[in-house]
Amino acid sequence: MPYELTELHRESRMGGRGTETDRPVPRVDLTDFAACRAEITDELWAAATGIGFFQVTGHGIDPAAVRAAFAEAERFFALPDETKARHALKKGANAGWESLTQVRPSVGTPDRKESYQVTRPHMAGLWPDEEFRATLLDFEARCRDLAMRLLSCFATRLGFDDDFFARAHDPSSPRYRSTLRLLHYYALPPGDLAPDVWRAGAHTDFDCLTLLFQRAGQGGLQVCPGAEMDEQEWTSVEPSEEAITCNIGDMLMRWSGDRLRSNFHRVTGDHRGDRYSIAFFAQADGDVVIESPAYPPITADEYLRQRIEANYG
């Protein structure tokens, strides 16, 4: 019997404009992580059980590495579509280039963007050149290391051993599913944006934890805490080049028995120019079983398959 995806049912109700409310997005400083781990864990838990989004500073990822990854993204997306199509998305592998294909159940229309996914076991034949490959594999590894540090804090609070999530996200495994995603939101035409057109419709992420890198001056990200889902009260998250924006995904919500919330977010048309961002999705390896007392067990592969099929028209 197919698994009933409660996240998807929630998402189908999130297509309205709603209202906008200012509220702080917590920032957590990871400086001296080993010495301050207990305090950092408390701050992360409070943020994740509250608004569900937070930003981290002092994270140790070299700003030069972030700039290099953005430069490679812009270089790739500037290529003609027929060239990018040589590196097209591999069906079922979440690797390669796609454009205007992801349809959110919240709005029923494709997101106004193109993207390029790096999922390590599935990249054969997809790299446009060696510089692109080397830069992005290095950046993906840095992102994974940071994500595992953050997830180790959540593991502690959930009663797992510190390395529980690191074992579930093993880059040496052929079933590794974590993904680095380069994103380019197309510039919007002049004039008013129709209320039912979004750069990215309201959605939750499928993964355990998302790291989002944004460019200053290229805003549009808004979040809606789960407690306010019915009222749809949205808050803008200002892009910052020193802070990484993080959010809990559906997998971790399931593993935590809903103690941690995977909250909705979207990208509006408030910034009308080209918008670039980079996301790292820490998704459990395909053969890992996600289970908690609140949900029946399901493998990560089966869970991702159902979610991806539901989000592509």
Secondary structure, 3 states (H helix, E strand, C coil): CCCCCHHHHHHCCCCCCCEECCCCCCEEECCCCCCCHHHHHHHHHHHHHCCCEEEEECCCCCHHHHHHHHHHHHHHHCCCHHHHHHHECCCCCCCEEEECCEECCCCCCECCEEEEEECHHHCCCCCCCHHHHHHHHHHHHHHHHHHHHHHHHHHHHHCCCCCHHHHHCCCCCCCCCCEEEEEEECCCCCCCCCCCCCCEEEECCCCCEEEEEECCCCCCEEEECHHHCCCCEEEECCCCCCCEEEEECHHHHHHCCCCCCCCEEEECCCCCCCEEEEEEEECCCCCCEEEECCEEEEEHHHHHHHHHHHCEC
